[in-house]
């Protein structure tokens, strides 16, 4: 068991994999993958597949649940439960949208195999995600340590005495005093 699985914290040179951007990327991938696998299982079970536009909200909902869960590592049991609920939801949505209420032993087995296969793959991918994230952030930290950051100096430009002529006798900044008479 690696130290990330034990819940230890990260070094200061590693970006947190539970940051908003990391969680969003992870959730989008999981939402799309789980919905696609559920649709393939539905097709294998001799169901009718609705349009991709109709399935986009389902992928978004699965992604939102994955985002909520992505603040920590996922176990196989949690993944099996989550993917199973997604399989049932996508099956119900597909049956509703196509008007083809089909439930057979083939359909149940297809969704069950897809659930267990997806959960096993996602459990492996989750371990890989955390390791790759750690490697990538340490690499970035090492590269930025080698190349020092350039100093950027901004010189101030004094504009207090600047007079810009706009015509024969007009100026943007007029001198103080009595009016100019010609």
FILO-680081 format. One record per residue: residue in three letters; x, y, z negated of N, C-alpha, C in turn. Coordinates in steps of 0.1 Angstrom, whole numbers, padded with zeros to 4 digits, always signed. Example, Ala and Ser with C-alpha at 12.3 -4.5 7.8 and 13.67 -1.06 7.14 Angstrom:
ALA+0132-0057-0078+0123-0045-0078+0132-0033-0078SER+0128-0022-0071+0137-0011-0071+0129+0000-0079
END
This chain:
UNK+0009-0012+0000+0000+0000+0000+0009+0012+0000UNK+0007+0021+0009+0015+0033+0010+0011+0043+0000UNK+0019+0054-0002+0015+0063-0012+0003+0072-0009UNK+0000+0073+0004-0013+0080+0007-0025+0073+0003UNK-0024+0059+0004-0036+0051+0000-0038+0051-0015UNK-0027+0054-0022-0028+0055-0037-0033+0068-0041UNK-0035+0077-0032-0041+0090-0035-0031+0101-0040UNK-0018+0098-0037-0008+0108-0041-0009+0120-0032UNK-0004+0131-0037-0004+0144-0030+0007+0145-0019UNK+0005+0154-0011+0015+0156+0000+0026+0165-0004UNK+0038+0164+0003+0049+0173+0000+0045+0186+0005UNK+0052+0196+0001+0049+0210+0005+0051+0212+0020UNK+0059+0204+0026+0062+0206+0041+0052+0198+0050UNK+0042+0192+0044+0032+0185+0052+0019+0193+0051UNK+0013+0195+0063+0000+0202+0063-0011+0192+0059UNK-0020+0196+0051-0031+0187+0046-0040+0182+0057UNK-0041+0168+0058-0049+0162+0068-0064+0164+0065UNK-0068+0170+0054-0082+0172+0051-0085+0187+0053UNK-0077+0194+0061-0080+0208+0064-0092+0208+0074UNK-0098+0219+0076-0110+0220+0084-0107+0215+0099UNK-0096+0220+0105-0094+0216+0119-0091+0201+0120UNK-0084+0195+0110-0081+0181+0111-0094+0173+0109UNK-0102+0177+0100-0114+0170+0097-0124+0171+0109UNK-0124+0183+0116-0133+0184+0127-0128+0176+0139UNK-0115+0175+0141-0110+0167+0152-0113+0152+0150UNK-0111+0148+0138-0114+0134+0134-0128+0131+0135UNK-0137+0140+0131-0152+0137+0131-0157+0137+0145UNK-0152+0146+0154-0156+0146+0168-0152+0133+0175UNK-0140+0128+0172-0136+0115+0178-0145+0104+0173UNK-0147+0103+0160-0155+0092+0155-0170+0093+0160UNK-0175+0105+0160-0189+0106+0165-0191+0102+0179UNK-0182+0106+0188-0183+0101+0202-0181+0086+0203UNK-0171+0081+0196-0167+0067+0197-0179+0058+0192UNK-0184+0061+0180-0194+0053+0174-0207+0053+0182UNK-0211+0065+0188-0222+0066+0196-0220+0058+0209UNK-0209+0059+0215-0206+0051+0228-0206+0036+0225UNK-0200+0032+0214-0201+0017+0211-0215+0013+0209UNK-0223+0021+0202-0237+0017+0199-0245+0016+0212UNK-0242+0025+0222-0249+0024+0235-0244+0012+0243UNK-0232+0008+0242-0227-0004+0249-0233-0016+0243UNK-0234-0016+0229-0241-0028+0223-0256-0028+0227UNK-0262-0017+0228-0276-0016+0232-0278-0022+0246UNK-0268-0018+0255-0269-0023+0269-0266-0038+0269UNK-0257-0043+0261-0254-0058+0261-0266-0065+0256UNK-0273-0059+0247-0285-0066+0241-0297-0064+0251UNK-0295-0060+0263-0305-0059+0273-0315-0047+0271UNK-0309-0037+0265-0318-0025+0263-0315-0015+0274UNK-0324-0005+0275-0323+0005+0285-0316+0017+0279UNK-0306+0023+0286-0298+0034+0280-0304+0047+0284UNK-0306+0056+0274-0311+0069+0278-0299+0078+0283UNK-0303+0090+0288-0293+0098+0294-0283+0103+0284UNK-0271+0107+0289-0260+0112+0280-0265+0125+0273UNK-0273+0133+0279-0278+0145+0273-0287+0142+0261UNK-0294+0131+0262-0303+0128+0251-0295+0122+0239UNK-0283+0116+0242-0275+0110+0232-0265+0120+0225UNK-0264+0132+0231-0254+0142+0225-0258+0146+0211UNK-0271+0148+0208-0274+0151+0194-0271+0140+0185UNK-0273+0127+0189-0269+0116+0181-0254+0116+0178UNK-0246+0118+0188-0232+0119+0186-0228+0130+0177UNK-0235+0142+0178-0233+0153+0169-0237+0150+0155UNK-0248+0142+0153-0252+0139+0139-0242+0129+0133UNK-0238+0119+0141-0228+0109+0136-0215+0117+0133UNK-0211+0127+0141-0199+0135+0139-0200+0143+0126UNK-0212+0148+0124-0214+0156+0111-0213+0148+0099UNK-0218+0136+0099-0217+0127+0088-0202+0123+0086UNK-0195+0120+0097-0181+0117+0097-0173+0129+0091UNK-0177+0141+0095-0170+0153+0089-0172+0154+0074UNK-0184+0151+0070-0187+0152+0055-0179+0141+0048UNK-0177+0130+0054-0169+0119+0048-0154+0120+0050UNK-0149+0129+0058-0135+0129+0062-0126+0136+0052UNK-0131+0140+0041-0122+0146+0031-0113+0136+0024UNK-0115+0123+0026-0107+0113+0020-0106+0101+0029UNK-0098+0091+0025-0096+0079+0033-0108+0071+0033UNK-0111+0063+0044-0122+0055+0045-0119+0040+0043UNK-0128+0034+0035-0126+0019+0033-0134+0012+0044UNK-0131-0001+0045-0139-0009+0055-0153-0010+0051UNK-0157-0011+0038-0170-0012+0034-0178+0001+0037UNK-0172+0012+0034-0179+0025+0037-0181+0026+0052UNK-0171+0023+0060-0172+0024+0075-0183+0014+0080UNK-0183+0002+0075-0194-0007+0079-0207-0002+0076UNK-0209+0004+0065-0222+0010+0061-0225+0021+0071UNK-0216+0030+0072-0218+0042+0081-0221+0038+0095UNK-0213+0029+0101-0214+0025+0115-0227+0017+0116UNK-0231+0009+0107-0243+0002+0107-0255+0011+0108UNK-0255+0021+0100-0266+0031+0100-0267+0038+0114UNK-0255+0041+0119-0254+0048+0132-0260+0038+0143UNK-0256+0025+0142-0261+0016+0152-0276+0015+0152UNK-0282+0014+0140-0296+0014+0138-0303+0026+0144UNK-0297+0038+0140-0302+0051+0145-0302+0052+0160UNK-0290+0048+0166-0289+0049+0181-0299+0039+0188UNK-0300+0027+0182-0310+0018+0187-0324+0023+0187UNK-0328+0029+0175-0341+0035+0174-0343+0046+0184UNK-0333+0055+0185-0334+0066+0194-0335+0062+0209UNK-0327+0052+0212-0327+0047+0226-0341+0040+0229UNK-0346+0033+0220-0359+0026+0222-0370+0037+0223UNK-0369+0047+0215-0379+0058+0215-0379+0066+0228UNK-0366+0070+0232-0365+0078+0244-0368+0071+0257UNK-0366+0058+0257-0368+0051+0270-0382+0044+0270UNK-0388+0043+0258-0401+0036+0258-0400+0021+0259UNK-0388+0016+0256-0385+0002+0258-0382-0004+0244UNK-0392-0007+0236-0390-0012+0223-0387-0027+0224UNK-0374-0030+0224-0369-0044+0226-0360-0047+0214UNK-0364-0058+0207-0356-0063+0196-0356-0078+0197UNK-0344-0083+0200-0343-0098+0202-0331-0102+0194UNK-0328-0115+0194-0316-0120+0187-0304-0115+0194UNK-0304-0114+0207-0293-0109+0214-0290-0094+0210UNK-0300-0086+0209-0299-0072+0206-0293-0071+0191UNK-0298-0078+0182-0294-0078+0168-0279-0082+0167UNK-0276-0093+0174-0262-0098+0174-0252-0088+0181UNK-0257-0082+0192-0248-0072+0199-0245-0060+0189UNK-0256-0055+0182-0254-0044+0173-0245-0048+0161UNK-0247-0060+0156-0240-0065+0145-0225-0066+0148UNK-0222-0072+0160-0208-0074+0164-0202-0060+0166UNK-0210-0051+0172-0205-0037+0175-0202-0030+0161UNK-0210-0032+0152-0208-0026+0138-0195-0031+0132UNK-0194-0044+0131-0182-0050+0125-0169-0047+0133UNK-0170-0047+0146-0158-0044+0154-0155-0029+0153UNK-0165-0021+0153-0162-0006+0152-0156-0003+0138UNK-0162-0009+0128-0157-0006+0114-0142-0011+0113UNK-0139-0023+0118-0125-0028+0117-0116-0019+0125UNK-0120-0014+0137-0112-0006+0145-0110+0008+0138UNK-0121+0013+0133-0120+0026+0126-0112+0026+0113UNK-0112+0014+0106-0104+0013+0094-0089+0013+0098UNK-0086+0006+0109-0072+0007+0114-0068+0021+0119UNK-0077+0027+0126-0075+0040+0132-0073+0050+0120UNK-0081+0048+0110-0080+0058+0098-0066+0057+0092UNK-0061+0045+0090-0047+0044+0085-0037+0050+0094UNK-0039+0047+0107-0030+0053+0117-0031+0069+0117UNK-0043+0074+0116-0045+0088+0115-0037+0095+0105UNK-0038+0090+0093-0030+0096+0081-0015+0095+0083UNK-0011+0083+0089+0004+0082+0091+0009+0091+0102UNK+0001+0092+0113+0005+0101+0124+0004+0115+0120UNK-0005+0119+0112-0007+0133+0107+0006+0136+0099UNK+0010+0127+0090+0021+0130+0082+0034+0131+0090UNK+0035+0122+0100+0047+0123+0109+0047+0136+0117UNK+0036+0140+0122+0035+0152+0131+0038+0164+0123UNK+0033+0165+0111+0035+0177+0103+0049+0178+0098UNK+0055+0167+0094+0069+0167+0090+0078+0170+0102UNK+0075+0166+0114+0083+0169+0126+0082+0184+0128UNK+0070+0190+0127+0068+0204+0130+0076+0212+0119UNK+0075+0207+0107+0082+0214+0096+0097+0214+0098UNK+0102+0202+0103+0117+0201+0106+0121+0210+0117UNK+0113+0211+0127+0116+0219+0139+0116+0234+0135UNK+0107+0238+0127+0106+0252+0123+0117+0255+0113UNK+0122+0245+0106+0134+0248+0096+0147+0250+0104UNK+0148+0243+0115+0160+0244+0124+0161+0257+0131UNK+0150+0261+0136+0149+0274+0143+0144+0285+0134UNK+0153+0294+0129+0148+0304+0120+0139+0314+0126UNK+0130+0319+0119+0120+0328+0124+0127+0341+0127UNK+0124+0347+0138+0130+0360+0141+0124+0371+0133UNK+0133+0381+0129+0128+0392+0122+0122+0402+0132UNK+0110+0406+0129+0104+0416+0138+0103+0429+0130UNK+0110+0439+0136+0110+0452+0130+0102+0462+0139UNK+0093+0469+0132+0085+0479+0139+0090+0492+0135UNK+0094+0500+0145+0099+0514+0142+0087+0523+0143UNK+0087+0532+0134+0076+0542+0134+0079+0553+0143UNK+0069+0558+0150+0071+0569+0159+0064+0581+0153UNK+0071+0591+0150+0065+0603+0144+0058+0611+0154UNK+0045+0613+0152+0036+0620+0161+0031+0633+0155UNK+0036+0637+0144+0030+0649+0137+0032+0662+0145UNK+0044+0663+0152+0046+0676+0159+0044+0675+0174UNK+0037+0664+0179+0035+0662+0193+0024+0671+0198UNK+0027+0677+0209+0017+0686+0216+0016+0680+0231UNK+0004+0676+0234+0002+0671+0248-0006+0681+0256UNK+0000+0687+0266-0007+0697+0274-0018+0690+0283UNK-0030+0695+0283-0040+0689+0292-0044+0699+0303UNK-0039+0710+0303-0042+0720+0314-0033+0731+0313UNK-0036+0742+0319-0026+0753+0319-0024+0758+0305UNK-0034+0759+0296-0032+0764+0283-0038+0756+0272UNK-0043+0744+0275-0049+0736+0265-0040+0725+0259UNK-0041+0722+0247-0033+0712+0240-0042+0703+0231UNK-0038+0691+0229-0045+0682+0221-0043+0686+0206UNK-0031+0689+0203-0028+0693+0189-0023+0708+0190UNK-0032+0716+0186-0029+0731+0186-0021+0735+0174UNK-0012+0745+0176-0005+0750+0164-0015+0757+0155UNK-0011+0757+0142-0020+0764+0132-0017+0779+0133UNK-0027+0787+0130-0025+0801+0130-0037+0808+0137UNK-0035+0821+0140-0046+0828+0147-0048+0823+0161UNK-0060+0825+0167-0063+0821+0181-0053+0826+0191UNK-0050+0819+0201-0041+0823+0211-0048+0833+0220UNK-0042+0845+0222-0048+0855+0231-0038+0858+0242UNK-0042+0859+0254-0034+0862+0265-0033+0876+0269
END
